């Protein structure tokens, strides 16, 4: 049973009782074709059905409300409920047929009660709300117009038949008939004349009524337009208040008084958010190509549950030590807003299907003002996970934190569908945060075709990370596949635990039509090569037919003998939790005939939680707080640093036309340098030609993986201290 399926078990307020005014519980609500059904908390009260994302939201934010008095209730199948009212439709789904029937009963009772109340209160009273008044006026106008059309038709018929009757009587009067018959015909003729006079009077009265109705109709139309404008103004005001409310929430969460006492990445969720953790049973899908498993949280050892549902349990060596506060450099928190330029993507991409993305000439309109080297440095957004892992005595606990760190690097990509700048050959990027964050990072573009970057990070807090990533990307017409190739190495200084893992595939969907969205899919195996302990992570691809939560990640941490000790679960764009296994047993066969292992676990503990985006992030390329500082000008950096790249700097400033011209100049300059190197290589056929050599990295064979990769050879930080950049090439 899936994790989403687990959440579908409703926490109901009991079976609906006659006369009950309130009914609450969990249901699945259809959102869109991308996210499918999402779990929502529904409250039925006073004839209104409202829903919230969580129970905690009931205090401040309602996501939607439907009035049952005018709603139509339909049941599509055993578990579905469809509510429609006034053009608004809710598609709901219960986990069982019994639960669906309880909700239908409650909804029908509430609807009947709401209709009775509406009939009792209606009478001759006018509508009280603006929307009711608008709808009432509009309905009255439609009815009035229809009746006027009927009167106009009757008018035509009366005139037609009256004229025919008058002609017939005139013809009869002209005939030679006895005197008595002539008198009768004369009397009928007089009555016909009176009928004609009366009909003309009625027609004139109807015409006057029509003129008066048209006059009042224009007045009502003006009143209706005024009501609509007032409603729109009110909706805009409410939207502004909601944005201000969210801004205040973010400001409160990022308040220094909280961050000084709470480690980043281990923030305690707000009251009410732990409602999902109060359930006693959790289930996880089996991982393909790895041991299938189900986990069940135990109710034993309650002392463990009462410690904290959200903080990672660590040994004494894992606890944060006190630090003296030092004045830190104030870094920027915003960049110029992204200009609203439109560009036809298909006109550029239609001739590039099947080509390497790095070989496609792209305007900066599709870029973000960061280079691939800076995006690679963003992997350090949650470096404190590694700081905490370095202090752990248990290698299995350490492996859990390393796994959370490997997942956290994808959290910045959920809204980041723009393409980073391709670095020029020999381009570098440094991030020196030794004073405040304890680490130094250096990246260099070591190859252009295929594009490859080498990265080295050393931390004073007990760890070193290095990697060489080669980006392979293909445009497939409807989507773009990005395949990072290369291993990531992480070594802790005190324990000498050496971890190695690789990245998963990133896919950008709706390249041509629709809204761009990104997905991560594949498996990650993290291996501690000293102890042979492993962690198997699975990034589930999005599927319209799946009831799993989107962007789901599951994992198992095992010792060298293959015995599982921890279960990891969460999403790559939000959080990762771990659950310690206390007992395991063999379960039944899954859908594919594989036998599942049932793990009984303690309550989940939060390993990692994504930071909220800065205010106005949607207009700043959805950059995180760290990403906003990456391109900030800094004194003393190398001459090849990405901060000094002119086209990227112009784009950040919003001068995109100039940035496109500068980008074209730099690319042509790089092509000229490559042609010169190729000519030198041709002339040196008889002699050895070394070709391009990176400035700060050199090739070495890794003893663990057996791969030959670029690793840091030293010298950069010494050159920065002395400001001796004489060996750097002029690439900009």
Buried (B, 14 or more C-beta within 10 A) or exposed (E): BBBBEBBBBBEBBEEBEEEBEEBBBBBBBBEEEBEBBBBBBBBBEEBBBBBBEBBBBBEEEEEEEBBBBBBEBEBEEEBBBBBBBEEEBBBBBBBEEEBBBBBBEBBEBBBEBBBEEEEEEEEEEEEEEBEEBBBEBEEEBEEBEEEBEEBBEBBEEBBEEBEEBBEEBEEBEEEEEEEEEBEEBEEBBEEBEEBBEEBEEBBEEBEEBBEEBEEEBEEBEEEBEEBEEEBEEEEEEEEEEEEEEEEEEBEEEBEEEEEEEEBBBBBBBEEEBBBBBEEEEBBBBBBEEBBBBBBBBBEEEEEBBEEBBBBBEBEEEBEEEEEEEEEEEEBEEEBEEBEEEEEEBEEBBEEBEEEBBBEBEBBBBBBBBBBBBBBBBBBBBBBBBBBBBBBBEEBBBBBBBBBBBBBBBBBBBBBBBBBBBBBBBBBBBBBBBEEEBBBBBBBBBBBBEEBBBBBBBBBEBBBBBBBBBBBBBBBEEEBBBBBBEBBBBBBBBEBEBBBBBBBBBBBBBEBEEEEBBBBBBBBBEBBBBBBEBBBBBBBBBBEEEBBBBBBBBBBBBBBEEEEBBBBBBBBBBBBBBBBBBBEBEEBEEEEEEEEBBBBBBBBBBBBBBBBBBBBEBEBBBBBBBBBBBBBEEBEEBBBBBBBBBBBBBBBBBBBBEBBBEBBEEBBEBBEEBBEEBEEEEEEEEEEEEEEEEBBBBBBEEBEEBEEEBBBBBEEBBEBBEEEEBEEBBEBB
